[in-house]
């Protein structure tokens, strides 16, 4: 179950905040559902328990009465499930609502919430230049982290780096915290299968062939592991811990060393038939543009990824035009991004022109996305998102000029809201499995 549907009527007022309907509950990361699937008493009980636990996580602090109203489950069922969750330490009581109005009979309503430190999950983000790992609690707070640059490696060296990162963050935990780790999730660029756990590294990683990444990491660490594209993990972070948790249609673009994306359609993370959906970095915006490593020409990634933006700035500097940019060496690298953005902020004409070109290219891709998918919001993440409104204001203006007229009033383009989103979302991969059966895992 991926969404909690509630009865229509006046919006509920819970502690001074209005809850829209329907209220999306976290999309699950499961195997493809079978066409014919029945339910027995055990599976119904597990499903109801998951619904209540997810609702507590999404809406807490919340009372039992409100849980019953929001879930559609009868009060007795809700009370039994809550009692189980309280006894397990996964849920805690946290204050109470004011007394009922004078002419109503009833006791004070105790508020409930998920205990943040009841469980932990490990997230690993495989960027094209680094391996980063972190441990988060159930509130999304990072409690341990580790990052290490990645140079040229063999496939074995790559696996060793990932396993090392996981063990490094575990060493930062107490024994009690380690006992509460429910699993690990890995977000990776390029083609992969979440069902088989197989990863096909992009060309920048090396000509390794397919890697059974999930199995090898589980063997090296002894930790149950899930893998997914790191564009999807970024989207999961926003759905779980960001400002988009109640939106049903979201497109997230990561502008870093490459261009990745995550799609949330009708409240669910959309992965496609071969787990390759949202390769938006490889939509062509210039049919005669430069050839991409994917084999296509004029891919969006060739114009708005950080290396390409800095390469355009470096090429402009070589013409001798006056500028404050001072790139050392023969080419700009990712380390020059801060210098480039600072030059744009200070009104450097060369840097500002490169940023304006980047905004037009990005807007071209976003117009295609909006006209095709009609999302509620397009989010921009990773390194280039540091530009903020320096990039987004001209993008918004260009998109509104070119998008379908009926969509212009509702176009929203924002930066992501979750710090370290790809790594936090990777940990969510492990949390999803736990939330599906919260009392069936240690």
C-alpha positions as CSV (number, residue, x, y, z in Angstrom):
1,X,0.0,0.0,0.0
2,X,1.5,3.3,-1.1
3,X,-1.1,5.9,-0.2
4,X,-3.4,6.4,2.7
5,X,-6.8,7.4,1.4
6,X,-9.2,9.1,3.7
7,X,-12.9,10.1,3.6
8,X,-13.8,13.3,1.9
9,X,-15.1,16.2,3.9
10,X,-13.7,19.3,5.7
11,X,-9.9,19.3,6.1
12,X,-8.7,18.1,9.5
13,X,-7.0,20.5,11.8
14,X,-4.3,18.7,13.7
15,X,-2.3,20.9,16.1
16,X,-2.9,24.0,13.9
17,X,-2.0,22.5,10.5
18,X,-4.3,21.5,7.7
19,X,-3.8,18.0,6.3
20,X,-4.7,17.8,2.6
21,X,-6.5,14.7,1.2
22,X,-5.4,12.3,0.0
23,X,-2.3,12.0,2.3
24,X,0.5,10.1,0.5
25,X,2.3,7.5,2.7
26,X,5.7,6.4,1.7
27,X,6.1,4.5,-1.6
28,X,7.3,1.0,-1.0
29,X,10.4,-0.5,-2.6
30,X,9.2,-4.1,-3.4
31,X,9.5,-6.7,-6.1
32,X,7.0,-6.2,-8.9
33,X,3.5,-7.2,-7.7
34,X,2.0,-10.4,-8.9
35,X,-1.2,-10.1,-11.0
36,X,-3.1,-12.3,-8.7
37,X,-2.5,-11.9,-5.0
38,X,-4.7,-12.9,-2.2
39,X,-4.6,-12.0,1.5
40,X,-4.9,-14.1,4.6
41,X,-5.3,-13.0,8.2
42,X,-1.5,-12.7,8.7
43,X,-0.9,-10.6,5.7
44,X,-3.9,-8.3,6.5
45,X,-2.5,-7.8,10.0
46,X,1.0,-7.0,8.6
47,X,-0.5,-4.6,6.2
48,X,-2.6,-2.8,8.8
49,X,0.4,-2.6,11.1
50,X,2.5,-1.1,8.3
51,X,-0.2,1.5,7.5
52,X,-0.4,2.7,11.1
53,X,3.4,2.8,11.5
54,X,3.7,4.8,8.2
55,X,0.9,7.1,9.3
56,X,2.6,7.7,12.6
57,X,5.9,8.5,10.8
58,X,4.2,10.9,8.3
59,X,1.7,12.6,10.6
60,X,3.0,12.3,14.2
61,X,2.5,13.5,16.8
62,X,-1.0,12.2,16.3
63,X,-3.7,10.7,18.6
64,X,-5.3,7.2,18.3
65,X,-8.6,8.8,17.3
66,X,-7.0,10.7,14.5
67,X,-5.1,7.6,13.4
68,X,-8.4,5.7,13.1
69,X,-9.9,8.6,11.1
70,X,-6.9,8.9,8.8
71,X,-6.4,5.1,8.2
72,X,-10.1,4.0,8.0
73,X,-9.3,1.3,10.6
74,X,-11.6,0.9,13.5
75,X,-10.5,2.2,16.9
76,X,-10.0,-1.2,18.4
77,X,-7.7,-2.3,15.6
78,X,-5.7,0.9,15.9
79,X,-5.4,0.6,19.7
80,X,-4.1,-3.0,19.4
81,X,-1.5,-2.1,16.8
82,X,-0.4,1.0,18.8
83,X,0.0,-1.1,21.9
84,X,2.2,-3.5,20.0
85,X,4.3,-0.7,18.6
86,X,4.6,0.9,22.1
87,X,5.7,-2.3,23.6
88,X,8.4,-2.8,21.0
89,X,9.8,0.7,21.6
90,X,9.2,1.8,18.0
91,X,6.6,4.3,19.1
92,X,6.4,6.6,22.1
93,X,3.8,8.8,23.7
94,X,4.6,12.5,23.6
95,X,2.1,14.8,25.4
96,X,-1.6,15.1,24.9
97,X,-4.2,17.3,23.2
98,X,-6.3,19.8,25.2
99,X,-9.3,18.7,27.1
100,X,-12.5,18.0,25.1
101,X,-15.1,20.8,24.9
102,X,-17.2,21.2,28.1
103,X,-20.3,19.4,26.8
104,X,-18.4,16.4,25.4
105,X,-17.5,13.4,27.4
106,X,-14.0,11.9,26.8
107,X,-10.5,11.6,28.1
108,X,-7.5,13.6,27.0
109,X,-6.1,12.3,23.7
110,X,-2.5,11.1,24.1
111,X,-0.3,12.0,21.2
112,X,2.0,9.4,19.6
113,X,5.1,9.5,17.4
114,X,7.7,7.2,16.0
115,X,10.8,7.0,18.3
116,X,13.6,8.4,16.1
117,X,16.3,6.3,17.7
118,X,14.4,3.0,17.6
119,X,16.1,1.9,14.4
120,X,18.9,3.1,12.1
121,X,19.7,2.6,8.4
122,X,22.9,3.0,6.4
123,X,22.9,4.9,3.1
124,X,25.7,4.8,0.5
125,X,25.9,7.3,-2.3
126,X,28.1,6.4,-5.3
127,X,29.0,9.6,-7.1
128,X,31.4,9.5,-10.0
129,X,34.2,10.9,-7.9
130,X,33.5,9.7,-4.4
131,X,31.9,7.0,-2.2
132,X,30.0,8.5,0.8
133,X,28.2,6.6,3.6
134,X,26.0,7.7,6.4
135,X,23.8,6.4,9.2
136,X,20.4,8.0,9.7
137,X,17.7,7.5,12.4
138,X,14.0,7.3,11.7
139,X,13.7,11.1,11.6
140,X,16.3,11.4,8.8
141,X,19.0,12.8,11.1
142,X,22.5,11.9,10.1
143,X,24.3,10.4,13.1
144,X,27.5,9.1,11.5
145,X,29.1,9.8,8.1
146,X,32.2,9.0,6.0
147,X,33.3,10.0,2.5
148,X,36.3,9.0,0.4
149,X,37.4,10.1,-3.1
150,X,37.4,7.5,-5.8
151,X,40.1,7.5,-8.5
152,X,40.7,4.8,-11.0
153,X,39.8,1.4,-9.5
154,X,39.3,-2.2,-10.4
155,X,35.8,-3.6,-9.8
156,X,37.2,-5.3,-6.7
157,X,38.7,-2.1,-5.5
158,X,35.4,-0.4,-6.0
159,X,33.5,-3.0,-3.9
160,X,36.2,-2.7,-1.2
161,X,35.7,1.0,-1.1
162,X,31.9,0.6,-0.6
163,X,32.3,-2.0,2.1
164,X,35.0,0.1,3.8
165,X,32.6,3.1,3.9
166,X,29.9,1.0,5.5
167,X,32.2,-0.4,8.1
168,X,33.6,3.1,8.9
169,X,30.2,4.5,9.8
170,X,29.3,1.4,11.8
171,X,32.4,1.9,13.9
172,X,31.1,5.3,14.9
173,X,28.0,3.7,16.5
174,X,27.6,2.3,20.0
175,X,26.9,-1.4,20.3
176,X,23.3,-0.6,21.1
177,X,22.9,1.5,18.0
178,X,24.6,-1.2,15.8
179,X,22.1,-3.7,17.0
180,X,19.3,-1.5,15.7
181,X,20.6,-1.1,12.2
182,X,18.0,-2.6,9.8
183,X,20.0,-2.7,6.6
184,X,21.9,-0.7,4.0
185,X,20.8,1.0,0.8
186,X,23.1,2.0,-2.1
187,X,22.3,4.7,-4.7
188,X,24.4,4.4,-7.8
189,X,24.6,6.2,-11.2
190,X,24.0,4.3,-14.4
191,X,22.0,1.2,-15.3
192,X,21.0,-1.3,-12.6
193,X,18.3,-3.7,-11.6
194,X,16.8,-3.3,-8.1
195,X,15.3,-6.8,-8.5
196,X,18.5,-8.7,-9.2
197,X,20.9,-6.3,-7.5
198,X,23.0,-6.1,-10.6
199,X,24.9,-2.8,-11.4
200,X,26.2,-1.8,-14.8
201,X,28.8,0.9,-14.1
202,X,28.8,4.0,-16.4
203,X,31.9,4.3,-18.7
204,X,33.5,6.8,-16.3
205,X,33.9,4.0,-13.7
206,X,35.8,1.6,-16.0
207,X,35.1,-1.2,-18.4
208,X,34.2,-3.7,-15.7
209,X,31.0,-5.3,-17.0
210,X,28.0,-6.0,-14.8
211,X,28.6,-6.4,-11.1
212,X,26.3,-8.3,-8.7
213,X,26.6,-5.3,-6.3
214,X,24.0,-6.3,-3.8
215,X,25.3,-9.8,-3.3
216,X,29.0,-8.7,-3.0
217,X,28.3,-6.0,-0.5
218,X,26.1,-8.3,1.6
219,X,28.9,-10.9,1.6
220,X,31.5,-8.3,2.5
221,X,29.5,-6.6,5.3
222,X,26.9,-9.1,6.5
223,X,24.3,-6.4,6.1
224,X,21.1,-6.8,4.1
225,X,21.4,-4.4,1.2
226,X,19.2,-2.8,-1.5
227,X,20.4,-0.9,-4.5
228,X,18.7,1.7,-6.7
229,X,19.6,4.6,-9.0
230,X,20.8,7.6,-7.1
231,X,18.3,9.9,-8.8
232,X,15.6,7.7,-7.3
233,X,17.2,7.8,-3.8
234,X,17.2,11.6,-4.0
235,X,13.5,11.6,-4.8
236,X,12.9,9.2,-1.8
237,X,14.7,11.6,0.5
238,X,12.4,14.4,-0.5
239,X,9.3,12.2,-0.1
240,X,10.3,10.9,3.3
241,X,12.0,13.9,4.9
242,X,11.5,16.9,2.7
243,X,8.8,19.4,1.8
244,X,7.4,17.2,-0.9
245,X,6.0,14.4,1.2
246,X,2.4,15.1,0.4
247,X,2.9,15.7,-3.3
248,X,1.9,13.0,-5.8
249,X,3.9,14.1,-9.0
250,X,7.5,15.2,-8.6
251,X,10.4,15.3,-11.0
252,X,13.9,15.6,-9.4
253,X,16.9,16.5,-11.5
254,X,20.4,16.0,-10.0
255,X,23.0,18.3,-11.7
256,X,26.4,17.1,-10.7
257,X,29.2,15.3,-12.5
258,X,26.4,13.8,-14.6
259,X,22.6,14.5,-14.8
260,X,20.4,12.0,-12.9
261,X,16.7,12.1,-12.1
262,X,13.9,10.6,-10.1
263,X,10.2,10.5,-11.0
264,X,7.4,10.3,-8.5
265,X,4.1,9.7,-10.4
266,X,0.8,9.4,-8.6
267,X,2.6,9.1,-5.3
268,X,4.9,6.3,-6.3
269,X,8.5,6.2,-7.4
270,X,8.4,5.2,-11.1
271,X,11.3,3.0,-12.2
272,X,10.1,1.7,-15.6
273,X,10.0,-1.7,-17.1
274,X,13.8,-2.2,-16.9
275,X,14.5,0.1,-13.9
276,X,15.8,2.7,-16.3
277,X,13.1,5.3,-16.2
278,X,14.1,9.0,-15.6
279,X,17.3,8.9,-17.6
280,X,16.5,12.6,-18.3
281,X,20.2,13.5,-18.6
282,X,20.0,11.6,-21.9
283,X,17.1,13.3,-23.6
284,X,18.4,15.1,-26.6
285,X,18.0,18.9,-26.7
286,X,20.2,19.5,-29.7
287,X,20.1,16.9,-32.5
288,X,23.4,18.1,-33.9
289,X,25.0,18.6,-30.5
290,X,28.1,16.8,-29.2
291,X,28.1,13.1,-28.9
292,X,27.4,11.7,-25.5
293,X,29.0,8.6,-23.9
294,X,25.6,7.0,-24.2
295,X,25.9,7.1,-28.0
296,X,23.2,9.8,-28.5
297,X,23.9,13.3,-29.6
298,X,23.1,16.6,-27.8
299,X,22.1,15.0,-24.5
300,X,21.0,17.4,-21.7
301,X,23.9,16.1,-19.7
302,X,26.3,17.5,-22.3
303,X,25.2,21.0,-21.5
304,X,24.2,21.3,-17.8
305,X,26.4,18.8,-15.9
306,X,29.0,20.5,-13.7
307,X,32.0,19.4,-15.9
308,X,30.3,20.7,-19.0
309,X,29.4,24.1,-17.5
310,X,32.9,24.6,-16.2
311,X,34.4,23.5,-19.6
312,X,32.3,26.2,-21.3
313,X,33.5,28.7,-18.8
314,X,37.1,27.6,-19.3
315,X,36.8,27.8,-23.1
316,X,35.5,31.4,-22.7
317,X,38.4,32.3,-20.5
318,X,40.8,31.1,-23.2
319,X,39.5,33.7,-25.6
320,X,41.1,36.5,-23.5
321,X,37.9,38.2,-22.5
322,X,38.3,40.0,-19.2
323,X,37.1,38.0,-16.3
324,X,37.7,37.3,-12.6
325,X,37.9,33.6,-13.2
326,X,41.3,32.1,-12.7
327,X,41.3,28.4,-13.6
328,X,44.6,26.7,-12.8
329,X,45.9,24.1,-15.3
330,X,44.6,23.3,-18.7
331,X,40.9,22.7,-17.8
332,X,38.4,23.6,-15.2
333,X,37.5,20.8,-12.7
334,X,34.7,20.3,-10.2
335,X,36.9,22.1,-7.7
336,X,36.4,25.3,-9.6
337,X,32.6,25.4,-9.2
338,X,32.7,27.6,-6.1
339,X,34.9,30.1,-8.0
340,X,32.6,30.1,-10.9
341,X,29.4,30.7,-8.8
342,X,31.1,33.4,-6.9
343,X,32.0,35.2,-10.2
344,X,28.3,34.9,-11.2
345,X,27.2,36.4,-7.9
346,X,29.6,39.3,-8.4
347,X,28.3,40.1,-11.8
348,X,31.3,38.9,-13.8
349,X,30.1,39.2,-17.4
350,X,31.8,36.0,-18.8
351,X,30.6,33.8,-15.9
352,X,27.1,35.4,-16.1
353,X,26.9,34.6,-19.8
354,X,27.8,31.0,-19.2
355,X,25.2,30.7,-16.5
356,X,22.6,32.3,-18.8
357,X,23.4,29.7,-21.5
358,X,23.2,26.9,-18.9
359,X,19.8,28.2,-17.8
360,X,18.5,28.1,-21.3
361,X,19.7,24.6,-21.9
362,X,18.2,23.4,-18.6
363,X,14.9,25.2,-19.3
364,X,14.7,23.4,-22.7
365,X,14.9,20.0,-20.9
366,X,12.5,21.0,-18.2
367,X,9.9,22.3,-20.7
368,X,10.0,18.8,-22.3
369,X,9.6,17.2,-18.9
370,X,6.6,19.5,-17.9
371,X,4.8,19.1,-21.2
372,X,5.2,15.3,-21.0
373,X,4.5,14.6,-17.3
374,X,2.7,17.7,-15.9
375,X,4.4,17.5,-12.4
376,X,3.5,19.6,-9.4
377,X,7.1,20.6,-8.9
378,X,10.5,20.1,-10.6
379,X,13.3,19.9,-8.0
380,X,17.0,20.7,-8.7
381,X,19.7,18.9,-6.6
382,X,23.4,18.1,-6.3
383,X,26.3,20.5,-6.9
384,X,24.8,22.9,-9.4
385,X,21.8,23.5,-7.2
386,X,24.2,25.6,-5.0
387,X,23.6,28.4,-7.6
388,X,20.1,28.7,-6.2
389,X,18.1,31.5,-7.8
390,X,21.1,32.6,-9.9
391,X,20.2,29.6,-12.0
392,X,16.6,29.0,-11.2
393,X,15.2,32.5,-11.8
394,X,16.2,32.6,-15.5
395,X,15.2,28.9,-15.8
396,X,11.7,29.8,-14.4
397,X,11.3,32.7,-16.8
398,X,12.3,30.7,-19.9
399,X,10.2,27.7,-18.9
400,X,7.1,29.9,-18.4
401,X,7.7,31.5,-21.8
402,X,7.9,28.2,-23.6
403,X,5.7,25.7,-21.7
404,X,2.1,24.9,-22.7
405,X,0.1,28.0,-21.8
406,X,-2.4,26.1,-19.6
407,X,0.5,25.0,-17.4
408,X,2.2,28.4,-16.9
409,X,0.4,29.5,-13.8
410,X,1.3,26.3,-11.9
411,X,4.9,25.8,-12.9
412,X,7.1,25.3,-9.9
413,X,10.9,24.9,-10.0
414,X,12.7,24.7,-6.7
415,X,15.9,23.4,-5.2
416,X,15.9,20.2,-3.1
417,X,15.2,20.6,0.6
418,X,17.0,17.6,2.2
419,X,20.7,18.0,2.9
420,X,22.7,15.1,1.5
421,X,19.6,13.9,-0.2
422,X,21.1,11.1,-2.3
423,X,22.7,9.4,0.7
424,X,19.7,10.0,3.0
425,X,17.5,8.5,0.3
426,X,19.8,5.5,-0.1
427,X,19.2,4.8,3.6
428,X,15.5,5.0,3.0
429,X,15.8,2.0,0.7
430,X,16.5,0.0,3.8
431,X,13.9,1.8,5.9
432,X,11.1,1.0,3.4
433,X,11.5,-2.7,3.9
434,X,11.5,-2.2,7.6
435,X,8.3,-0.1,7.5
436,X,6.6,-2.8,5.5
437,X,6.9,-5.2,8.5
438,X,8.1,-3.2,11.5
439,X,7.6,-5.9,14.1
440,X,9.2,-8.7,12.0
441,X,12.7,-7.4,12.0
442,X,15.1,-7.0,14.9
